[in-house]
């Protein structure tokens, strides 16, 4: 149906008259509202006139035909209002708060997602299981490894929609087309909002439950919550309560009670991506259930569903089904926090829920004209912003702590509002020790204490003085012995054959804590017994297999035996303390590169690791950490103001430290990682690698935050010293989205796939120290699925490490 030009001009007058007719029976509506106390009972304590004006302006401008706005806060509805018309012909019908709307894509989060999560709750679906395990036909055309999680987060790699042409009809035809789809990008690599994802998820509900999606959602979601006006395929008696929608490609063009989405319509009106009809009041019941975490799903399932679940390095933050912080998040507005969640629908529907302030905003609109997308998006945002401002929303301290996990400085690997860098002025542990006049070293019963020091070339204070010299001159302190880790006190050695030396400035004996045997790597207990304390001041690299953490652990063990105090002067984790990445190491594979089970990229400082080691290994050392001042967990080394000093000969910059957990992971295999060049760990190659083929394969993987440039190089040391190597130059394009641990698995998988005969992967287990991941690489599993398999272990570690953290 098309409206003549004159009719469109008269619509504002028609709307005004309709409101006059509607005003004739307010008492009846008020009487029915008193019958039962539900979340739809209004407790309006704020003047929402400014919000109402925003909606009314859009109706006056003919951007929308009608709307229903519901605002919930603190356990009840604080504002609800209907605007404009729900139908324009043959006679105008005013909008009412109980109008039923075609929810369009809100179907995804009101019906499909909670149905899937209920199946997850009861063990019928595993999020990280390939979809083809449940629907074998879906695995065709290279989709065999796409997981349920990737469908829910829109990181499957599928294109947005199945084709409408050539014409098709029926559920089976739609599912066949979905099964035949090919990936547009590698799974897990890009966010592509796709209705096809949810068409398949709707099929998954039916396959595993034996009930069609509409019946399953009705029995397990809608009925338990009392959502009496929510369903697919609304009956004929609902028609007069349903808002009209405009569909340019349909005949007639004005739809009422018929699903607007063309694919859902061809599927018979029931689909995982669209087709659901509901009221604002029913959606309020649903929003309250998610906030209270009662009624339909367990609380932990709701939390998982509504918190970030996208790939760790992804830049679009998505829950399972729900939007959190992405290019589709306009309806959150400017003031609701990123930790809130919501969704929109093409017909003009939107729902946003903030569990931290116990608030939700439901805006359902319709239009009988061609859709004004930009104006509607703007309206959603302005309404949410105005609501948050009028309610003076404030996040309490405990909830603010939770929010930091999503919106804090570098705390989420993805939140778009995260700070990327800052110009800090950090005082390291030695600076703080000097500032406090060495109080942490003093012992009340001794005028002078005798100490040892474990340090190297990185042990410098803010003025560039060596920690050795600072402590040698400290009042009441006698520096009796120095211990040097791998690479010696000058950080220049690269050999196992190290002997005792003497520091040329102080004349103090230097004992090496590195060598070809286990005993040579451990501080001698008999020497420690002659000391009151041992001070530890070394810059770490932030990777599990770096040897300085093991040296620290060995010190704690020896000091506990000798009953000697240990004082750790803390220093920054150069690759931040906010990213925790990579597989957990196995406790039965401990060695000098795996002192304790932690992730490949642990996100802790050495001071924090010392506390974790001391308690979790039940060492019992008398440990004291002198923390830094001014360091934030999100700080990269170049944000600290501390001068970079190479912690080892081949780790020469923050950029190389960023790459080190990934590139260093594979360096014991038969490849060169650039040792013996000017840019170690920024290169990878071997004489048998073809540079262009290797770079093309890796770039096609669309690994976030990095690109690969083909090149040839000749290393001066390492396994191919003096030999020309083909390979790649690794260019970090965004370190805040690069998962350096997963990068290592990508590199290993590429070598295994492209060079199965030349690459010898067996030594990989020495630094990987995780047999399950090693076996997955050997099988040729997709690296993104391998990375997903270790997320549960990472989540547990993050909780475990929390009590040892010294910095926000």
Protein Blocks (a to p, Z undefined) as FASTA:
>chain_A
ZZdfklmmmmmmmmmmmmmmmmmmmmlmmmmmmmpccfklccdfbdfklmmmmmmmmmmn
omafbdcddddeehiafbdcdehjfbfbfbdcdddfkbccdekjmmmmmmmmmmmmmmmm
nopacfklcfklmmmmlmgghiampcfklmmnopnopafbdcfbdcdedjklmmmmmmmp
ccfbdehkaccddfklmmmmmmmmmmmnopafklmmmmmmmmmnopabgcehiafklmmm
pccdddfkbccfbdghiafblklmmnoopafkbopacdfklmmmmmmmmmnopojacfkl
mmmmmgcfbdfkbcbdcdehiafbdcklmmnojmbcfkbccdddfkopacdddfknopad
ddddddfbdcdfklmmmmmmmmmmmmmmmnopacdfklmmmmmmmmmghkagkbmkbcfb
dcdddddfklmmmmnoommmpcfkbcbdcddddddfklccfkopafklmmmmpghiacfb
dcddehijnopaccfbdcddddfklopacddfbdjbfklmpccfklmmmpfbdcddddde
hiaklmklmmmmmmmmmmmmnopacdddddddfkojkbcgdjdddfklgcfklmbacdfb
lopafklmmmmmmmmnonopacdddddehiafklcfklnopacddfbfklcbfklmmmmm
mmmmmmmmccdehiaiabehkaccdfkbcfklmmmmmmmnopghiacdddddddfbdjkg
oiacdddddddfblklmcfklmmmmmmmmmmmmmmmlpccklmmmmnopaklmmmmmnop
afklmmmmmmmmmmmmmmmmmmmpcbZZ
